């Protein structure tokens, strides 16, 4: 029995549309992860820079071992490091964070993966954006997989930081405000929120030795270093006109929407990017509702209540919520 007239054409059209959706979802995924990997590389570069400062402290203040242990924890790779290295040393920790191909969060790996994702969607990017990530990748190859000295590490850190700024600037200044741009920015905002939260948690939960008083000289130096890590020391002074105080640093990096790396600012950005995607794709779903709810909770937050209930617990809940949002974004847009 022959199918009705037009049936084959309808079936072919449906298959073509399904194939198009698959291609578009892969493009969105590549853009999303390119944004995440560049942001992660930038965070690791800043984390290494800050840890070098902390590692210079006397051993009675925790010294190099304590500082690098905290850096690995902040990057979320402490268990992976322990699997590959019998002991913790500055040399092995810096190599693992910077150039180790076995570390999925090393600066080298992040730049390589960002470049791989960007190459897959080359036509969705401007020449300037592609050249920024391709040049970053080409130059990082020159460092190999080992570090000759602290000076080489410092050069690598500065290269990655400047490359991330160049990529970010090229994205902002040359790309059309349409789906490609929003997916890039969405990935960066999600990654940035996770990084800020982990950095805060490590400082509050791990860095300060148990016998060192909160508000002491070590505490002051560590909080100052955290602010330097996220380029927020000048912002802190402009906002609070006060000496470094833990609750004010936490307020700046959690609730202050004027601070680009704060949790509140990242959550607000996530809502905005998802709003723009909803308008351009006609699709508004669970990811958008989760982002709105997360942003609203931070907008209603109060630092006194957060400290009273436990900063570590609050940040842990935020990280879990941010991860859940990431999964929702992937289910809604990237796995069609």
RODO-2510 file (C-alpha; in nm, 4 decimals, decimal comma):
residues 336
     n   res          X          Y          Z
     1     x     0,0000     0,0000     0,0000
     2     x     0,1381     0,3401    -0,1003
     3     x     0,1703     0,6136     0,1657
     4     x    -0,0558     0,9136     0,1217
     5     x     0,0622     1,1798    -0,1223
     6     x     0,3045     1,4178     0,0438
     7     x     0,3878     1,1752     0,3278
     8     x     0,7446     1,1226     0,2086
     9     x     0,7965     1,4968     0,1752
    10     x     0,6653     1,5554     0,5296
    11     x     0,8916     1,2831     0,6679
    12     x     1,1943     1,4229     0,4866
    13     x     1,1163     1,7741     0,6145
    14     x     1,0847     1,6473     0,9721
    15     x     1,4169     1,4645     0,9452
    16     x     1,5792     1,7736     0,7984
    17     x     1,4459     1,9903     1,0825
    18     x     1,5631     1,7364     1,3395
    19     x     1,9067     1,7374     1,1792
    20     x     1,9140     2,1165     1,1806
    21     x     1,8217     2,1236     1,5511
    22     x     2,1025     1,8765     1,6217
    23     x     2,3559     2,0930     1,4365
    24     x     2,2326     2,4060     1,6160
    25     x     2,2519     2,2355     1,9565
    26     x     2,6086     2,1234     1,8845
    27     x     2,6996     2,4774     1,7823
    28     x     2,5427     2,6133     2,1008
    29     x     2,7332     2,3554     2,3093
    30     x     3,0660     2,4450     2,1473
    31     x     3,0086     2,8162     2,2098
    32     x     2,8906     2,7565     2,5665
    33     x     3,1950     2,5466     2,6527
    34     x     3,4378     2,7784     2,4763
    35     x     3,3133     3,0540     2,7075
    36     x     3,3480     2,8284     3,0124
    37     x     3,6992     2,7102     2,9290
    38     x     3,8381     3,0582     2,8674
    39     x     3,6883     3,1757     3,1969
    40     x     3,8317     2,8742     3,3784
    41     x     4,1783     2,9304     3,2328
    42     x     4,1632     3,2919     3,3490
    43     x     4,0567     3,1828     3,6986
    44     x     4,3400     2,9293     3,7283
    45     x     4,5916     3,1945     3,6201
    46     x     4,4627     3,4303     3,8886
    47     x     4,4580     3,1492     4,1452
    48     x     4,8227     3,0653     4,0776
    49     x     4,9192     3,4323     4,1002
    50     x     4,7433     3,4674     4,4371
    51     x     4,8855     3,1418     4,5719
    52     x     5,2395     3,2487     4,4917
    53     x     5,1780     3,5432     4,7262
    54     x     5,0345     3,3199     4,9994
    55     x     5,3146     3,0656     4,9593
    56     x     5,5691     3,3371     5,0407
    57     x     5,4342     3,3606     5,3964
    58     x     5,6377     3,2073     5,6827
    59     x     5,5792     2,8376     5,7515
    60     x     5,4184     2,9304     6,0850
    61     x     5,1391     3,0907     5,8745
    62     x     5,0814     2,7783     5,6696
    63     x     5,3508     2,8483     5,4116
    64     x     5,3724     2,6984     5,0658
    65     x     5,2190     2,3571     5,1372
    66     x     4,9037     2,4988     5,2946
    67     x     4,8656     2,7599     5,0210
    68     x     4,8970     2,5103     4,7349
    69     x     4,6649     2,2641     4,9047
    70     x     4,4044     2,5406     4,9207
    71     x     4,4655     2,6320     4,5548
    72     x     4,4020     2,2731     4,4446
    73     x     4,0867     2,2669     4,6553
    74     x     3,9654     2,5941     4,5041
    75     x     4,0158     2,4525     4,1557
    76     x     3,8235     2,1388     4,2547
    77     x     4,1115     1,9065     4,1563
    78     x     4,2668     1,8071     4,4904
    79     x     4,1601     1,4386     4,4625
    80     x     4,2878     1,4196     4,1033
    81     x     4,6231     1,5652     4,2083
    82     x     4,6508     1,3152     4,4953
    83     x     4,5995     1,0267     4,2508
    84     x     4,9029     1,1339     4,0467
    85     x     5,1418     1,2776     4,3055
    86     x     5,2500     1,1060     4,6296
    87     x     5,3308     1,4368     4,8009
    88     x     5,2432     1,8025     4,7692
    89     x     5,5185     2,0377     4,6588
    90     x     5,5062     2,3802     4,4995
    91     x     5,6806     2,2558     4,1862
    92     x     5,4421     1,9663     4,1239
    93     x     5,1332     2,1719     4,2178
    94     x     5,2196     2,4583     3,9838
    95     x     5,2969     2,2200     3,6972
    96     x     4,9676     2,0385     3,7545
    97     x     4,7674     2,3615     3,7636
    98     x     4,9477     2,5228     3,4729
    99     x     5,0474     2,2758     3,2031
   100     x     4,9619     1,9145     3,2891
   101     x     4,7592     1,7570     3,0032
   102     x     4,6194     1,5050     3,2545
   103     x     4,4496     1,7864     3,4467
   104     x     4,1221     1,8871     3,2737
   105     x     4,1386     2,2231     3,4516
   106     x     4,5004     2,3151     3,3810
   107     x     4,5502     2,6404     3,1943
   108     x     4,6967     2,4531     2,8974
   109     x     4,4055     2,2079     2,8780
   110     x     4,1450     2,4833     2,9133
   111     x     4,2988     2,6923     2,6340
   112     x     4,3304     2,3849     2,4094
   113     x     3,9685     2,2841     2,4680
   114     x     3,8428     2,6396     2,4209
   115     x     4,0314     2,6572     2,0908
   116     x     3,8936     2,3169     1,9853
   117     x     3,5370     2,4308     2,0581
   118     x     3,5941     2,7639     1,8835
   119     x     3,7373     2,5945     1,5740
   120     x     3,4264     2,3761     1,5508
   121     x     3,2112     2,6904     1,5256
   122     x     3,4616     2,9088     1,3426
   123     x     3,1960     3,0657     1,1185
   124     x     2,9939     3,1765     1,4225
   125     x     3,2855     3,3877     1,5485
   126     x     3,4394     3,7087     1,4222
   127     x     3,7966     3,7096     1,2947
   128     x     3,9077     3,8963     1,6081
   129     x     3,7536     3,6428     1,8482
   130     x     3,9028     3,3467     1,6611
   131     x     4,2469     3,5069     1,6434
   132     x     4,2391     3,5816     2,0174
   133     x     4,1866     3,2178     2,1164
   134     x     4,4028     3,0743     1,8369
   135     x     4,6947     3,3004     1,9299
   136     x     4,6552     3,2073     2,2958
   137     x     4,6740     2,8403     2,2008
   138     x     4,9741     2,8841     1,9705
   139     x     5,1714     3,0736     2,2340
   140     x     5,0944     2,8339     2,5176
   141     x     5,2402     2,5498     2,3088
   142     x     5,5777     2,7216     2,3457
   143     x     5,5761     2,6565     2,7195
   144     x     5,5676     2,2788     2,6707
   145     x     5,4425     2,0667     2,9596
   146     x     5,7031     2,1562     3,2225
   147     x     5,8057     2,4790     3,3936
   148     x     6,1696     2,5793     3,4085
   149     x     6,1374     2,8374     3,6855
   150     x     5,9080     3,0716     3,8743
   151     x     5,9869     3,3348     3,6148
   152     x     5,8521     3,1039     3,3418
   153     x     5,5420     3,0427     3,5520
   154     x     5,4898     3,4172     3,5941
   155     x     5,5190     3,4692     3,2172
   156     x     5,2670     3,1928     3,1540
   157     x     5,0221     3,3340     3,4090
   158     x     5,0430     3,6801     3,2559
   159     x     4,9994     3,5355     2,9070
   160     x     4,6819     3,3509     3,0037
   161     x     4,5365     3,6513     3,1865
   162     x     4,6019     3,8833     2,8941
   163     x     4,4698     3,6243     2,6463
   164     x     4,1447     3,5912     2,8407
   165     x     4,1051     3,9696     2,8465
   166     x     4,1728     3,9875     2,4721
   167     x     3,9176     3,7139     2,4014
   168     x     3,6609     3,8807     2,6272
   169     x     3,7210     4,2211     2,4707
   170     x     3,7019     4,0864     2,1154
   171     x     3,3780     3,9066     2,2003
   172     x     3,2242     4,2167     2,3530
   173     x     3,3376     4,4604     2,0844
   174     x     3,2982     4,2644     1,7610
   175     x     3,0214     4,0034     1,7895
   176     x     2,6590     4,0601     1,6993
   177     x     2,4191     4,0432     1,9921
   178     x     2,2550     3,7208     1,8843
   179     x     2,2594     3,3509     1,9814
   180     x     2,6328     3,2915     1,9317
   181     x     2,7199     3,5814     2,1600
   182     x     2,4657     3,4845     2,4256
   183     x     2,5838     3,1222     2,4459
   184     x     2,9464     3,2333     2,4831
   185     x     2,8555     3,4768     2,7599
   186     x     2,6222     3,2260     2,9268
   187     x     2,9052     2,9737     2,9649
   188     x     3,1427     3,2395     3,0983
   189     x     2,8910     3,3680     3,3557
   190     x     2,8122     3,0191     3,4848
   191     x     3,1824     2,9347     3,5197
   192     x     3,2615     3,2691     3,6834
   193     x     2,9944     3,2186     3,9489
   194     x     3,1320     2,8744     4,0338
   195     x     3,4896     3,0038     4,0544
   196     x     3,4056     3,2960     4,2842
   197     x     3,2058     3,0703     4,5146
   198     x     3,4844     2,8115     4,5402
   199     x     3,7459     3,0783     4,6069
   200     x     3,5393     3,2258     4,8897
   201     x     3,4738     2,8843     5,0398
   202     x     3,8397     2,7861     5,0379
   203     x     3,9387     3,1078     5,2136
   204     x     3,6745     3,0759     5,4815
   205     x     3,6931     2,7003     5,5318
   206     x     4,0546     2,5989     5,4667
   207     x     4,3105     2,8769     5,4559
   208     x     4,3122     3,0242     5,8055
   209     x     4,4930     2,7942     6,0532
   210     x     4,2773     2,6879     6,3479
   211     x     4,5013     2,8628     6,6029
   212     x     4,5083     3,1918     6,4076
   213     x     4,2512     3,4550     6,5121
   214     x     3,9941     3,5852     6,2652
   215     x     4,0826     3,9483     6,2031
   216     x     4,4527     3,8894     6,2675
   217     x     4,7382     3,9795     6,0338
   218     x     4,7217     3,6492     5,8436
   219     x     4,3451     3,6782     5,8001
   220     x     4,3851     4,0335     5,6689
   221     x     4,6559     3,9284     5,4215
   222     x     4,4553     3,6306     5,2973
   223     x     4,1375     3,8333     5,2372
   224     x     4,3432     4,0992     5,0576
   225     x     4,4928     3,8287     4,8374
   226     x     4,1463     3,6917     4,7577
   227     x     4,0392     4,0402     4,6484
   228     x     4,3475     4,0670     4,4290
   229     x     4,2666     3,7293     4,2746
   230     x     3,9357     3,8590     4,1392
   231     x     4,0676     4,2129     4,0691
   232     x     3,8418     4,3541     4,3398
   233     x     4,0772     4,5277     4,5828
   234     x     4,0237     4,8725     4,4306
   235     x     3,6487     4,8085     4,4074
   236     x     3,6413     4,7149     4,7777
   237     x     3,8059     5,0448     4,8750
   238     x     3,5667     5,2446     4,6559
   239     x     3,2583     5,0739     4,7980
   240     x     3,3347     5,0415     5,1709
   241     x     3,5970     5,3074     5,2612
   242     x     3,7118     5,0682     5,5355
   243     x     3,9898     4,8286     5,6248
   244     x     3,9603     4,4698     5,5039
   245     x     3,6869     4,2911     5,6977
   246     x     3,5706     3,9356     5,6169
   247     x     3,1985     4,0157     5,6142
   248     x     3,2507     4,3141     5,3843
   249     x     3,4642     4,1104     5,1423
   250     x     3,1943     3,8429     5,1427
   251     x     2,9282     4,1088     5,0864
   252     x     3,1197     4,2442     4,7851
   253     x     3,1762     3,9013     4,6294
   254     x     2,8333     3,7560     4,7078
   255     x     2,5636     4,0243     4,7121
   256     x     2,7011     4,3362     4,5415
   257     x     2,5671     4,3433     4,1850
   258     x     2,8058     4,6230     4,0878
   259     x     3,0981     4,3811     4,1287
   260     x     3,1203     4,1835     3,7995
   261     x     3,2502     3,8661     3,9630
   262     x     3,0044     3,8602     4,2529
   263     x     2,7559     3,5758     4,2764
   264     x     2,4676     3,8224     4,2488
   265     x     2,6124     3,9860     3,9359
   266     x     2,6769     3,6491     3,7711
   267     x     2,3240     3,5309     3,8528
   268     x     2,1810     3,8539     3,7096
   269     x     2,3898     3,8056     3,3932
   270     x     2,2655     3,4482     3,3595
   271     x     1,9041     3,5666     3,3719
   272     x     1,9758     3,8376     3,1156
   273     x     2,1479     3,6020     2,8721
   274     x     1,8723     3,3425     2,9072
   275     x     1,6131     3,6175     2,8516
   276     x     1,7872     3,7135     2,5283
   277     x     1,8096     3,3513     2,4168
   278     x     1,4405     3,3021     2,4934
   279     x     1,3539     3,5980     2,2736
   280     x     1,5771     3,4814     1,9875
   281     x     1,4864     3,1105     2,0015
   282     x     1,1288     3,1316     2,1248
   283     x     1,2207     2,8809     2,3968
   284     x     1,1788     2,9559     2,7664
   285     x     1,1971     2,6640     3,0048
   286     x     1,3288     2,5218     3,3350
   287     x     1,6761     2,6783     3,3013
   288     x     1,5284     3,0269     3,2878
   289     x     1,3066     2,9635     3,5921
   290     x     1,6017     2,8260     3,7906
   291     x     1,8184     3,1261     3,7024
   292     x     1,5439     3,3718     3,8017
   293     x     1,4948     3,1920     4,1352
   294     x     1,8706     3,1898     4,2077
   295     x     1,9041     3,5583     4,1235
   296     x     1,6022     3,6493     4,3374
   297     x     1,7435     3,4664     4,6414
   298     x     2,0696     3,6562     4,6128
   299     x     1,8858     3,9868     4,5649
   300     x     1,7057     3,9245     4,8937
   301     x     2,0208     3,8051     5,0735
   302     x     2,1540     3,9546     5,3939
   303     x     2,5165     3,9092     5,5022
   304     x     2,4342     3,8993     5,8727
   305     x     2,1952     3,6100     5,8162
   306     x     2,4373     3,4337     5,5820
   307     x     2,7189     3,4464     5,8403
   308     x     2,4800     3,3457     6,1191
   309     x     2,3629     3,0371     5,9301
   310     x     2,7146     2,9560     5,8044
   311     x     2,9051     3,0978     5,5078
   312     x     3,0441     2,7546     5,4158
   313     x     2,6941     2,6053     5,4084
   314     x     2,5575     2,8966     5,2040
   315     x     2,8337     2,8690     4,9448
   316     x     2,7948     2,4914     4,9246
   317     x     2,4252     2,5341     4,8500
   318     x     2,5024     2,7985     4,5875
   319     x     2,7585     2,5774     4,4113
   320     x     2,5063     2,2918     4,3994
   321     x     2,2367     2,5272     4,2685
   322     x     2,4718     2,6723     4,0059
   323     x     2,5690     2,3208     3,8919
   324     x     2,2012     2,2267     3,8660
   325     x     2,1432     2,5351     3,6530
   326     x     2,4278     2,4294     3,4253
   327     x     2,2646     2,0884     3,3763
   328     x     1,9294     2,2554     3,3071
   329     x     2,0882     2,4797     3,0420
   330     x     2,2433     2,1779     2,8735
   331     x     1,9165     1,9835     2,8790
   332     x     1,7205     2,2792     2,7426
   333     x     1,9555     2,4016     2,4713
   334     x     2,2522     2,1731     2,4157
   335     x     2,1136     1,8167     2,4110
   336     x     1,8274     1,8349     2,1593
***
